[in-house]
Amino acid sequence: MKSLLLVVSAFLVMSSAAFAGDWFDLVPSVGDTVQLITDGDEKTVALTLQRIDQSFNETVYLSYIIEYYSVNRSWVACTNGKVCTGVRTPISSVNTPYSTPAIVYISPKGIPDTGLYRVRVTANNGPKSTNYSIYFRVNSGLSRFYKLKDLKDVANIVITYDTSVQNGIHIVENHNRKQEYILGQGKSLRKILYQVGYKGSLSLDKQNNFWWAYDRNLSKVGKIYTSTYTATNSDYEPSSITTYATNQFAHLSDGTTFAGVITGLFKIKDGLLTRFPSNNTILSHHSVASLVALDDTLWVSTGKLNNGYTDGKIIKYFGDTSFNLPTRLKDTNRKFTLPLGGLMNDRNGYLWGICNTMVNGNKISSLVKFDGVDWITFNALESLDSNVIGKPVRYVFDNHGKIWILTNKLNLIEFDGTSIGQVFESKNTILSEVNFKFMLIDSSNTIYLSNDDGIILFNPDGIPLPSIAATAVEEEPVAEALTGVYPQPAREYVTFELPSESEFNPTTIEFLNSAGMCAMPAVTIGAQASGRYTLPTSELPSGLYFAVLHSGKMLVKKPVVVVR
């Protein structure tokens, strides 16, 4: 199953005093997670439990039942009824000693994501069995993988946090529409500028001007102007063989832009396009495969293109001074070739690349780093099974000092320069849908990967997106008399008589509508002795609501009627 893995923290509300002198079979793991795996048709929720007493070496048996909340019938078991059609609910789950059991809820098509559900769990053997309920529903959470399905057949993108930047590309299938996409909110608000369905290149310079190269057109789009570079503002007149379609851009901090094409390298400064450099180290018959700029330094790989690779030179420019870098690996002295766009600077300014060497007639792909003198390889990466993990194709650097490498087997590898970290395999994720056109990373460490029918997002720390919110609590029903709600019906406000647990624990109050969706932001109040809390309801329309109060190990559910 091609899956989307959404992961959020499970809020574990337990009382440590409850464990005094007692042995409990199972409790929610500290720092546990609730996972939602979906391909659009099927969803799975899994809560992992762990043992408190590892000395108990008998097999533990679990029983659990899935229920959904019905306004008219309260909690109803999910069977093969109308609401829970197709739910596969095992009667019991068996785990071997010391292993970790999991409660799994499978929700196929037809079950509302917006509903409120719970899993009731019982450990059936052991010195003392404990019952738990896990409540969950669709809500804001975190996702490692996500697909922007609206962006189909995107060939290239740039990302900016300056949302006033204008995209110079307007044409989409003969319609005049800017190719822009706003993503995130607050400080994470960012704009994706993209191109669809044809060759060309786009970039942003250090002053947030947009650059676009297509065919024989090279344009710069500022906040209030557009410049197109032709024979009138160039010492080079485009010929019939000139094309900027495979252009590589690089930008210096002083506003200088470099454009590398199959007919050489150009420099654009103060509105004038000229050939670069003046010392003939790059000529008109030299194709530029990769450009990298850092502050006032430029690195260029050039040469004869052969099947997308260049067997030419790697040159470093600083002003009018040039320096040729080696094109052989330090450890083997093998000559290597570089793919288009293969050079990149890490966040410390070191130069990296993906190179290819020939060994016994086989092409070997490696990630390499220039240490100032030589190109070095990494044993940890070289020792990976290329038939299983794959060979490096693209890579990015995050702001934690890690390198994320995408292989030709569509696996994503975390590498810190010494050892391999996490490996995300295509068979378990939507990485299987990546098409290699681009791989970028933004300032929040979210990686953008190309896909035919969207853009795939990945962040190992999670992306704020709709997913599952869950609460695991020890089941301890509260007597109805302990918690009052008035007035009923409510108009401008509602007052809750809080459970006794609220005197010693924070209390969270959440309002759900009849569909199980959050009707207003949840409120968390600190421990207080007053035992009452008044909540305004003036913004709620008339209707029946469901108030959920969490405090310590107590969970209280109360209907609230609002009438305007």
C-alpha positions as CSV (number, residue, x, y, z in Angstrom):
1,M,0.0,0.0,0.0
2,K,1.3,3.4,-1.0
3,S,0.9,5.2,2.3
4,L,1.0,8.5,4.0
5,L,2.4,8.4,7.5
6,L,1.0,10.9,9.9
7,V,2.4,10.9,13.5
8,V,1.3,12.9,16.5
9,S,2.1,12.7,20.2
10,A,-0.4,10.9,22.4
11,F,-1.2,12.8,25.5
12,L,-0.8,10.4,28.4
13,V,-2.8,11.4,31.4
14,M,-1.9,9.1,34.3
15,S,-1.7,9.4,38.0
16,S,1.6,8.1,39.5
17,A,-0.1,7.5,42.8
18,A,-2.2,4.8,41.2
19,F,0.8,2.5,40.8
20,A,1.7,2.5,44.5
21,G,1.7,-1.1,45.8
22,D,0.0,-2.4,42.7
23,W,1.2,-4.2,39.5
24,F,-0.4,-3.2,36.2
25,D,-0.1,-5.4,33.2
26,L,0.1,-2.6,30.6
27,V,0.2,1.2,30.5
28,P,0.6,3.6,27.6
29,S,4.3,4.1,26.8
30,V,5.9,7.3,27.9
31,G,6.3,9.6,24.9
32,D,4.2,7.2,22.8
33,T,2.7,8.1,19.5
34,V,-0.5,7.6,17.6
35,Q,0.0,6.9,13.9
36,L,-2.4,7.4,11.0
37,I,-1.4,5.6,7.8
38,T,-3.5,6.4,4.8
39,D,-3.5,6.2,1.0
40,G,-6.8,8.0,0.8
41,D,-8.9,4.9,1.0
42,E,-7.9,3.2,4.3
43,K,-6.7,4.6,7.6
44,T,-5.0,2.8,10.6
45,V,-4.6,4.0,14.1
46,A,-2.1,2.2,16.3
47,L,-1.4,2.8,20.0
48,T,1.6,1.0,21.5
49,L,1.6,-0.2,25.1
50,Q,4.4,-1.4,27.4
51,R,4.7,-3.5,30.5
52,I,5.4,-2.0,33.9
53,D,6.7,-5.2,35.5
54,Q,9.1,-7.0,33.1
55,S,9.5,-9.8,35.6
56,F,6.1,-11.2,34.6
57,N,7.1,-13.6,31.8
58,E,3.8,-15.0,30.8
59,T,2.1,-14.2,27.6
60,V,-0.2,-11.2,28.0
61,Y,-3.7,-11.3,26.3
62,L,-5.5,-8.2,25.3
63,S,-9.1,-7.6,24.5
64,Y,-10.4,-4.4,22.9
65,I,-13.4,-3.0,21.3
66,I,-13.8,0.0,18.9
67,E,-16.7,2.4,19.6
68,Y,-17.9,5.6,18.0
69,Y,-19.9,8.4,19.6
70,S,-23.5,8.9,18.6
71,V,-25.4,11.9,19.8
72,N,-28.5,9.9,20.2
73,R,-27.0,6.7,21.6
74,S,-23.8,7.8,23.3
75,W,-21.0,5.2,22.7
76,V,-21.9,2.5,20.1
77,A,-19.7,-0.4,19.3
78,C,-18.2,-0.5,15.8
79,T,-19.6,-3.6,14.1
80,N,-20.7,-4.2,10.6
81,G,-23.4,-1.5,11.0
82,K,-24.1,1.5,8.8
83,V,-21.6,3.8,10.4
84,C,-18.7,1.4,10.8
85,T,-19.1,-0.7,7.7
86,G,-16.1,-2.8,7.0
87,V,-14.3,-2.3,10.3
88,R,-12.0,-5.2,11.1
89,T,-12.0,-5.5,14.9
90,P,-10.0,-8.4,16.3
91,I,-11.5,-9.9,19.5
92,S,-8.1,-10.3,21.2
93,S,-4.5,-9.6,20.6
94,V,-1.7,-11.9,21.8
95,N,1.9,-10.9,22.4
96,T,4.9,-12.9,23.4
97,P,6.8,-12.1,26.7
98,Y,8.7,-8.7,26.7
99,S,7.4,-7.7,23.3
100,T,5.3,-4.6,22.7
101,P,1.6,-5.1,21.9
102,A,-0.4,-2.6,19.9
103,I,-4.0,-1.8,19.6
104,V,-4.9,-1.3,15.9
105,Y,-8.0,0.4,14.5
106,I,-8.7,0.1,10.8
107,S,-11.2,2.6,9.3
108,P,-11.9,1.9,5.6
109,K,-13.9,4.2,3.3
110,G,-17.3,5.2,4.6
111,I,-16.4,5.9,8.2
112,P,-16.3,9.7,8.9
113,D,-12.9,11.1,9.8
114,T,-14.6,13.8,11.7
115,G,-16.3,11.5,14.2
116,L,-15.2,10.8,17.8
117,Y,-14.0,7.3,18.4
118,R,-12.5,5.3,21.3
119,V,-10.7,2.0,21.8
120,R,-11.5,0.3,25.1
121,V,-8.6,-2.1,26.1
122,T,-8.4,-4.8,28.8
123,A,-5.5,-6.9,29.8
124,N,-7.2,-10.2,30.6
125,N,-4.5,-11.9,32.8
126,G,-1.8,-11.0,35.3
127,P,-1.8,-10.1,39.0
128,K,-4.0,-7.0,38.2
129,S,-5.7,-6.1,35.0
130,T,-6.3,-2.5,34.0
131,N,-8.8,-1.0,31.6
132,Y,-7.9,1.9,29.3
133,S,-9.8,3.9,26.8
134,I,-8.0,5.7,24.0
135,Y,-10.1,8.6,22.5
136,F,-9.2,9.9,19.0
137,R,-10.6,12.0,16.2
138,V,-9.3,14.0,13.2
139,N,-7.6,17.2,14.4
140,S,-4.4,19.3,13.9
141,G,-1.3,17.2,14.3
142,L,2.0,16.4,12.8
143,S,2.9,14.6,9.6
144,R,6.2,13.2,8.3
145,F,4.9,12.8,4.8
146,Y,2.2,14.8,2.9
147,K,1.3,15.4,-0.7
148,L,0.2,18.7,-2.2
149,K,-2.2,17.2,-4.7
150,D,-3.1,20.4,-6.4
151,L,0.3,20.8,-7.9
152,K,0.4,18.4,-10.8
153,D,3.3,17.9,-13.2
154,V,5.5,20.5,-11.6
155,A,8.9,20.5,-13.2
156,N,10.8,22.9,-10.9
157,I,10.2,25.1,-7.8
158,V,11.7,27.8,-5.7
159,I,10.7,28.6,-2.1
160,T,10.5,32.0,-0.5
161,Y,9.3,33.4,2.8
162,D,8.8,36.8,1.2
163,T,5.3,36.2,-0.1
164,S,5.4,39.5,-2.0
165,V,7.8,38.0,-4.5
166,Q,6.1,37.7,-7.9
167,N,6.4,34.7,-10.2
168,G,7.3,35.6,-13.8
169,I,5.6,32.5,-15.2
170,H,2.0,32.9,-16.1
171,I,1.1,30.4,-18.8
172,V,-0.5,27.1,-17.8
173,E,-2.2,25.2,-20.6
174,N,-2.9,28.5,-22.5
175,H,-4.5,30.0,-19.4
176,N,-3.0,33.2,-17.9
177,R,-2.4,32.2,-14.3
178,K,0.5,32.8,-12.0
179,Q,2.1,29.6,-10.9
180,E,2.2,30.3,-7.2
181,Y,1.2,28.4,-4.0
182,I,0.9,29.6,-0.5
183,L,1.7,27.1,2.3
184,G,1.9,27.2,6.1
185,Q,0.8,29.9,8.5
186,G,2.3,32.5,10.8
187,K,6.1,32.4,10.8
188,S,6.1,29.4,8.6
189,L,4.1,31.1,5.8
190,R,5.9,30.6,2.6
191,K,5.3,30.8,-1.2
192,I,6.2,28.2,-3.7
193,L,6.9,29.5,-7.2
194,Y,6.8,26.8,-9.7
195,Q,6.7,25.9,-13.4
196,V,4.6,23.2,-15.1
197,G,4.9,20.9,-18.0
198,Y,7.8,22.3,-20.0
199,K,11.6,22.8,-19.8
200,G,13.1,25.9,-18.3
201,S,14.7,27.2,-15.2
202,L,13.7,29.6,-12.4
203,S,15.6,31.0,-9.4
204,L,15.5,33.8,-6.8
205,D,18.5,36.1,-6.2
206,K,19.7,37.5,-2.9
207,Q,17.5,40.5,-3.4
208,N,14.4,38.4,-3.9
209,N,14.1,39.1,-7.7
210,F,12.6,36.3,-9.7
211,W,14.6,34.9,-12.6
212,W,13.2,32.7,-15.4
213,A,15.0,31.1,-18.4
214,Y,13.1,29.5,-21.2
215,D,14.1,28.9,-24.8
216,R,15.9,32.1,-25.9
217,N,14.3,34.2,-23.2
218,L,16.1,35.2,-20.0
219,S,14.0,37.5,-17.7
220,K,14.3,39.1,-14.3
221,V,11.1,40.0,-12.5
222,G,11.4,42.5,-9.6
223,K,8.6,43.9,-7.4
224,I,7.6,46.6,-9.9
225,Y,9.5,45.8,-13.1
226,T,10.5,43.1,-15.6
227,S,13.8,42.9,-17.6
228,T,14.3,40.6,-20.6
229,Y,17.8,40.1,-21.7
230,T,18.2,40.3,-25.5
231,A,20.7,41.9,-28.0
232,T,19.7,45.4,-26.7
233,N,21.2,44.9,-23.3
234,S,23.8,42.2,-24.1
235,D,27.1,41.9,-25.7
236,Y,25.9,38.6,-27.0
237,E,23.1,38.3,-29.5
238,P,21.1,35.1,-29.1
239,S,21.4,32.8,-32.1
240,S,19.2,30.1,-33.5
241,I,21.0,27.5,-31.4
242,T,20.9,29.5,-28.2
243,T,18.6,28.1,-25.5
244,Y,18.3,28.8,-21.8
245,A,16.1,25.8,-21.2
246,T,18.7,23.9,-19.3
247,N,20.0,27.0,-17.5
248,Q,21.8,26.9,-14.2
249,F,21.5,30.0,-12.0
250,A,23.9,31.3,-9.3
251,H,23.7,34.6,-7.4
252,L,26.3,36.6,-5.5
253,S,25.5,38.8,-2.5
254,D,26.2,42.0,-4.4
255,G,23.4,41.4,-6.9
256,T,25.4,39.7,-9.6
257,T,23.7,36.8,-11.3
258,F,25.3,34.0,-13.4
259,A,23.4,32.0,-16.0
260,G,25.0,28.8,-17.3
261,V,23.7,27.2,-20.5
262,I,24.9,24.8,-23.1
263,T,26.6,27.6,-25.0
264,G,28.7,28.9,-22.0
265,L,28.4,31.1,-19.0
266,F,26.9,34.6,-18.8
267,K,27.1,37.3,-16.1
268,I,24.3,39.8,-15.5
269,K,25.3,42.9,-13.5
270,D,23.7,46.3,-13.4
271,G,21.3,45.4,-16.2
272,L,24.0,44.2,-18.7
273,L,24.5,40.7,-19.8
274,T,28.1,39.7,-20.7
275,R,30.0,36.6,-21.3
276,F,32.0,35.2,-18.4
277,P,34.9,34.9,-17.7
278,S,37.2,37.1,-19.6
279,N,40.2,34.6,-19.3
280,N,38.6,32.0,-21.7
281,T,38.6,29.3,-19.1
282,I,35.0,28.8,-20.2
283,L,34.2,29.1,-23.9
284,S,31.0,29.1,-26.0
285,H,31.3,25.4,-26.8
286,H,31.5,24.5,-23.0
287,S,28.2,23.4,-21.5
288,V,27.7,24.5,-17.9
289,A,26.3,21.6,-15.9
290,S,26.3,23.1,-12.4
291,L,26.7,26.5,-10.7
292,V,27.1,27.2,-7.0
293,A,27.6,30.6,-5.4
294,L,28.5,31.5,-1.8
295,D,29.0,35.2,-0.8
296,D,31.5,36.3,-3.5
297,T,32.7,32.9,-4.7
298,L,31.5,30.9,-7.7
299,W,32.0,27.2,-8.5
300,V,31.3,26.0,-12.0
301,S,31.4,22.5,-13.6
302,T,31.6,22.5,-17.3
303,G,32.4,20.3,-20.3
304,K,31.0,18.1,-23.0
305,L,27.6,16.8,-22.1
306,N,27.1,13.0,-22.5
307,N,23.8,11.5,-21.3
308,G,23.2,14.2,-18.8
309,Y,26.7,14.2,-17.3
310,T,29.8,16.4,-18.0
311,D,33.3,15.1,-18.3
312,G,34.9,18.5,-18.2
313,K,36.3,20.9,-15.6
314,I,35.4,22.1,-12.1
315,I,36.5,25.7,-11.6
316,K,36.4,28.1,-8.7
317,Y,36.1,31.8,-9.4
318,F,36.8,34.7,-7.0
319,G,36.6,38.0,-8.8
320,D,38.8,37.6,-11.9
321,T,40.9,34.8,-10.2
322,S,40.2,31.2,-11.2
323,F,41.3,27.9,-9.8
324,N,40.8,24.4,-11.2
325,L,39.6,21.7,-8.8
326,P,40.6,18.1,-9.3
327,T,38.3,15.7,-11.1
328,R,39.7,12.5,-9.6
329,L,38.8,11.0,-6.2
330,K,41.4,11.1,-3.5
331,D,41.2,7.4,-2.3
332,T,41.1,5.7,-5.7
333,N,42.4,8.4,-8.1
334,R,39.5,7.4,-10.4
335,K,38.3,10.2,-12.7
336,F,34.7,11.1,-12.2
337,T,31.8,12.8,-14.0
338,L,29.2,15.1,-12.5
339,P,25.4,15.1,-13.2
340,L,23.6,18.3,-14.1
341,G,23.1,20.4,-11.0
342,G,25.2,18.0,-8.9
343,L,27.3,20.6,-7.0
344,M,26.0,22.1,-3.8
345,N,27.3,24.0,-0.7
346,D,26.5,22.8,2.8
347,R,25.6,25.3,5.5
348,N,29.3,25.7,6.5
349,G,30.3,26.6,2.9
350,Y,31.9,23.2,2.0
351,L,31.4,22.0,-1.6
352,W,29.7,18.7,-2.2
353,G,28.6,16.7,-5.2
354,I,27.3,13.5,-6.6
355,C,29.9,11.9,-8.9
356,N,30.0,8.9,-11.1
357,T,33.0,6.6,-11.7
358,M,33.4,3.5,-13.8
359,V,34.5,0.3,-12.0
360,N,34.9,-2.9,-14.1
361,G,32.5,-1.5,-16.6
362,N,29.9,-0.6,-13.9
363,K,28.9,3.0,-13.1
364,I,29.3,3.7,-9.4
365,S,27.5,6.8,-7.9
366,S,28.9,8.4,-4.8
367,L,28.3,11.4,-2.6
368,V,31.6,13.3,-2.3
369,K,32.9,16.4,-0.4
370,F,35.7,18.8,-1.4
371,D,38.0,19.3,1.7
372,G,39.9,22.2,0.1
373,V,42.4,19.9,-1.6
374,D,40.8,16.7,-2.6
375,W,37.4,15.0,-3.2
376,I,36.7,12.5,-0.5
377,T,34.1,9.7,-0.3
378,F,32.4,8.2,2.8
379,N,32.8,4.6,3.9
380,A,29.4,4.5,5.6
381,L,27.7,5.4,2.3
382,E,30.0,3.3,0.1
383,S,29.2,0.2,2.2
384,L,25.5,0.4,1.6
385,D,24.0,-2.3,-0.6
386,S,23.2,-0.4,-3.8
387,N,20.9,-3.2,-5.0
388,V,18.7,-2.6,-1.9
389,I,19.2,0.9,-0.7
390,G,20.2,2.3,-4.1
391,K,22.7,4.9,-5.3
392,P,22.6,8.7,-4.4
393,V,20.7,10.8,-6.9
394,R,19.8,14.0,-5.0
395,Y,20.6,15.4,-1.6
396,V,19.9,18.4,0.7
397,F,21.3,19.7,3.9
398,D,19.1,20.5,7.0
399,N,19.9,22.9,9.8
400,H,20.8,20.1,12.2
401,G,24.0,19.2,10.3
402,K,22.3,16.2,8.6
403,I,22.4,15.3,4.9
404,W,19.2,13.8,3.4
405,I,20.0,11.6,0.4
406,L,17.5,10.3,-2.1
407,T,18.6,7.2,-3.9
408,N,17.6,5.7,-7.3
409,K,15.7,3.0,-5.3
410,L,13.5,5.9,-3.9
411,N,14.8,5.4,-0.4
412,L,15.6,8.5,1.8
413,I,18.7,8.3,4.0
414,E,19.8,10.5,6.9
415,F,23.6,10.9,7.1
416,D,25.6,13.0,9.5
417,G,28.9,12.8,7.6
418,T,30.0,9.7,9.6
419,S,27.2,7.3,10.1
420,I,23.8,6.4,8.7
421,G,20.7,7.6,10.7
422,Q,17.1,7.0,9.7
423,V,16.3,5.3,6.5
424,F,12.8,5.7,5.0
425,E,12.0,3.1,2.4
426,S,9.8,3.6,-0.6
427,K,7.9,0.4,0.0
428,N,6.5,1.8,3.3
429,T,6.0,5.4,2.2
430,I,4.8,7.6,-0.7
431,L,8.5,8.0,-1.7
432,S,7.7,5.3,-4.2
433,E,5.9,8.1,-6.2
434,V,8.9,10.4,-6.5
435,N,10.1,11.2,-10.0
436,F,13.5,12.9,-9.3
437,K,12.9,16.2,-11.0
438,F,13.8,18.2,-7.9
439,M,14.6,18.0,-4.2
440,L,14.6,21.1,-2.1
441,I,14.6,21.9,1.6
442,D,13.2,25.0,3.4
443,S,14.3,26.7,6.7
444,S,12.0,24.5,8.8
445,N,13.7,21.3,7.4
446,T,10.7,20.4,5.2
447,I,11.9,18.6,2.1
448,Y,10.1,19.0,-1.2
449,L,10.2,16.1,-3.7
450,S,8.7,16.0,-7.2
451,N,5.8,13.8,-8.2
452,D,3.7,13.6,-11.3
453,D,0.4,14.5,-9.6
454,G,1.6,16.7,-6.8
455,I,4.6,17.7,-4.6
456,I,5.6,15.4,-1.8
457,L,6.6,17.0,1.5
458,F,8.7,15.3,4.1
459,N,9.9,16.4,7.5
460,P,11.4,14.0,10.1
461,D,10.1,16.2,12.9
462,G,6.6,16.5,11.5
463,I,4.6,19.0,9.4
464,P,1.6,20.7,11.0
465,L,-1.3,19.1,9.0
466,P,-4.6,17.4,9.7
467,S,-4.1,14.1,11.5
468,I,-5.1,12.2,14.6
469,A,-5.4,13.7,18.1
470,A,-5.6,11.1,20.8
471,T,-5.8,10.9,24.6
472,A,-5.1,7.7,26.6
473,V,-6.6,7.6,30.1
474,E,-7.3,5.1,32.7
475,E,-11.0,4.4,32.6
476,E,-12.6,5.7,35.8
477,P,-16.1,7.0,35.2
478,V,-17.2,10.1,37.2
479,A,-20.6,10.1,38.8
480,E,-23.0,12.4,37.0
481,A,-23.7,14.3,40.2
482,L,-20.0,15.4,40.5
483,T,-20.1,17.5,37.4
484,G,-22.9,20.0,36.6
485,V,-23.4,22.2,33.5
486,Y,-25.7,25.3,33.7
487,P,-27.6,27.1,32.4
488,Q,-29.2,24.6,30.1
489,P,-29.9,25.7,27.5
490,A,-27.0,28.1,27.3
491,R,-26.9,31.4,25.4
492,E,-23.9,33.7,26.2
493,Y,-22.0,31.4,28.6
494,V,-22.0,28.0,30.3
495,T,-20.6,27.2,33.7
496,F,-19.1,23.8,34.6
497,E,-18.8,22.3,38.1
498,L,-15.4,20.8,37.8
499,P,-14.5,17.2,39.0
500,S,-12.5,16.9,42.2
501,E,-9.4,16.0,40.2
502,S,-9.3,19.7,39.0
503,E,-8.2,20.8,42.5
504,F,-4.8,19.1,41.9
505,N,-4.5,18.8,38.1
506,P,-4.9,21.1,35.1
507,T,-8.3,20.6,33.3
508,T,-8.9,20.8,29.6
509,I,-12.3,21.6,28.2
510,E,-13.1,20.8,24.6
511,F,-16.3,21.5,22.6
512,L,-17.3,19.1,19.9
513,N,-20.2,19.6,17.5
514,S,-22.6,16.8,16.6
515,A,-20.2,15.6,13.9
516,G,-17.4,15.2,16.4
517,M,-15.5,18.2,15.1
518,C,-13.9,20.9,17.3
519,A,-16.4,23.7,17.6
520,M,-14.2,26.2,19.4
521,P,-10.5,26.2,20.6
522,A,-9.8,23.9,23.6
523,V,-9.3,25.7,26.9
524,T,-6.8,24.5,29.5
525,I,-7.1,25.9,33.1
526,G,-4.7,25.3,35.9
527,A,-5.4,23.4,39.1
528,Q,-7.9,25.4,41.2
529,A,-9.9,24.9,44.4
530,S,-13.0,26.9,43.3
531,G,-14.4,23.9,41.4
532,R,-16.2,26.0,38.8
533,Y,-15.3,27.5,35.4
534,T,-17.4,29.7,33.1
535,L,-16.8,29.5,29.4
536,P,-18.3,32.0,26.8
537,T,-20.5,30.5,24.2
538,S,-21.6,33.7,22.3
539,E,-19.8,32.6,19.1
540,L,-21.4,29.2,18.9
541,P,-24.6,28.8,16.8
542,S,-27.6,27.1,18.2
543,G,-27.3,23.4,18.5
544,L,-26.3,20.4,20.5
545,Y,-22.6,20.1,21.6
546,F,-20.5,17.7,23.5
547,A,-18.2,19.0,26.2
548,V,-15.2,16.8,27.0
549,L,-13.4,17.5,30.3
550,H,-10.0,15.9,31.0
551,S,-8.4,16.3,34.4
552,G,-5.8,13.9,35.9
553,K,-7.1,10.4,35.2
554,M,-10.7,11.5,35.0
555,L,-12.6,12.1,31.8
556,V,-16.1,13.7,31.9
557,K,-18.5,13.9,28.9
558,K,-21.5,16.3,29.1
559,P,-24.0,17.4,26.5
560,V,-24.5,21.2,26.2
561,V,-27.4,22.8,24.4
562,V,-26.9,26.3,22.9
563,V,-30.0,28.4,21.9
564,R,-29.8,31.8,20.3
